[in-house]
Amino acid sequence: MHYLFTMNAETKSRYWVNNPTLAEAKQALENGVHSCTTNPAHCSKILQTDPSYMKAKVREVLASGVSLDDAPEAIYHQACGDIMALFRDHNDKTGGREGFVTVQEDPSREEDHEYILAASRRAKQLGPNYMAKIPVTESGLKVIAAMVEETCRSAPPRSLPSPRPSPPTIATKRPRKSPATAQ
């Protein structure tokens, strides 16, 4: 049995793959990874490891009429969408508890809550296994609050795992006072 399958069976830990190529994502899923995380450097890595794939994504996005200013986000979202498609089956099989792909927007704009919110809304359209990766800054906290409110209003409720039971309480006895000291 592969290491991750053993760890998944014996621990509560769940393993995510970071910025994979499509081939790495497939291999990760086959070997027990539960979800995926990406960041804007994702496309840079893929350009180095799979240049034909990235060049095709760039051509596809530019041919769609996206402006040059909007192209980097659109290319990144397209690449993340392909990864999401790979993880979608796992997401469905686990009832939406696993199989997520995180998408982090342009970190140079992490203080611009309007941009982060708009970009997160666009990325949310990529698939049901999208997960926003939002910085915990003053601006990011505003976005988190807005996304939670929107998700809670629009998404069907999912059952959450039951909390772990509390450990048993150990009763302790107070030492009894001996008759000689009880007075």
N, C-alpha and C positions, 0 to 999 in steps of 0.2 A: 504494500500500500504506500502511496506517495506521502511524503512528509506532511503536506498541508491537510490531506484527508485525515491523517492521524491526529494532527493538532486540532482540527475541527471537531473530531469525535471526542477528544479527551479534554478540551478546554473550551472556555466561552469566547476565546479570541476568534476574530474573523479577519481574513486577509484580503487586502486590496492591492491591485497592481497600479503602478504610477506611470503615466504617460506612455502607454504601450503602442507599438505598431499594431496593425490588424493581426499579423501573425503572432505577435507576443500576446495579444489579448485572447486569441483562440487557445493558445497553449496554456495561458493562465487559467482560463475557464476549465479546460480539460484536467488541470492539476489542482483544483480545489479553491481557487480564488473566488471570493464572493462578490466583489464590486471593483470599480475602477475610479481613479482620481486623475484629473488632468489639470494643466495650467497653461497659460499662454505660450510657454516654451515648448509645448507639445508639438506644434507644427515644425518648429526648428529642428527638433530631434528627428521627426519623421522625414524632413527634407534631407537630413544626413543619412538616414538608414534606408529610406525608401523614396528616393527622389522622383521616380516616375509616378508614384501615387500622388505625391504632393503637387507636382507640376500639373497633373491632370485636374486636381482639385482647384488650383489657381485658374487654369483655363476655363473650367466649368463655371466658377463664380464670376469671372470677368465677362464671360459670354452671356451671363444672365442679366447684364446691365447694371450690376451693383457698382456704385461709385468707388473710385480708388480709396477714398477716405473710409468707406464702410467695408472694403474688401478684406482687410485682415480679420475682423470679427467674423465675417461670413465664411471665410475659409476655415477658421478655427472651429466654428459651429458645424460646418459640413463634416470635418474630420471627426469631431466628437459624435456627431449623429451616426457615423458609420460604426464607431465603437459601441454606441448605445444599441444599435441594431443587433450586435453580437451578444450583448448582455441581456437583451429583452426576454429571451426564452427563460433564462435563469430568474429574471424578475417575475415573470408570469408563474413559473413553477413554485416559487416561494411565496406567492400571494403578495408580492410587493415588499417583502422584507429584505431582499438582497437583490443584486443585479443592477445596482445604481451606477451611474457615471456622473461624477462631479464636473462642473464647468466653472472655471474661475475667469472672470472678466479682466479687462486691461488693468493691471495693478498700478499703472501710472495715474489712473483716475479713481483710486480707491477712496478719495475724499469727496467724490461727486456722487452723492446718493441718487440723484435723478438719473444719471447715466447707468449706475449699477442696477437700479431697479428696472429701467427700460431694457438693458441688455439681458438681465435675468429673465424678464418676461419673454424676450425673443428666444432665448435658449430653452425655456420651458416648453416651447412648441416643438422641440426636437423629438420628444418622446416621453412616455409616462415614467420612464426610469431615470429621468433627469433629476439631478440634485444640485442646487445652487451652492457654490463655494464662495462665501461672502466674508470679507475681512471683518474682524471684530474691532471696528473703529467707531467713532461717533456716527459717521455717515453709514457705515455698514449696519449698525444696530437699527437705524431707521429702516433700512431695506429689509432686514430680517423681520422686523415687526410687520411691515407691509406684506411681505411674502407669506408669512404665517397666516395673517388675516385672510388674504386672498385664497390660499390653499385650503384653509379650514372652511371657507364659505363655498368653494367650488368643487373640491375633491370629495368623492364618496368616503365615508368613514372607513377606516381600516382597524381591524382589531389589533391591539398592541399585545406584546407578550406579557404574560402574567409576571408581576414582580416576584423576586425571590422571596420565599418565606423567611420571616425573621428567625434568627437562631433561637433555640429554646432558652428560656430564662432559667438560670440556675438558682435555685432557692438556697439561701445561706441561712444558717442558724446562728443566732446570737449566742454567745457563750452564756450559760446559765450562771447566775451568781450562786456561789456556795452558801449554804445556810449561815455560815460564820460571817460572810461579808455582806449578806443581804440586809443587815440591820442598819 
